[in-house]
Amino acid sequence: MPAAPGTTTREPVPVTITTRPLAQDEVEIIDDLDEIVESVMCSCSAGDDQPY
């Protein structure tokens, strides 16, 4: 959609969004647990008793 006459268009500005640390009495709900589990399974200490 073109800008109205006499106005300028503005470009989108990237914004970094960070999360705040959780307090001791808070919990974090994770909607995609597979993403967390995949990173945990990659361990350098894998062996017969700990395959991941």
Summary of the structure (lengths in Angstrom):
residues: 52
radius of gyration: 22.9
end to end distance: 53.1
largest distance: 72.1
contacts: 39
relative contact order: 0.09
helix: 17%
strand: 0%
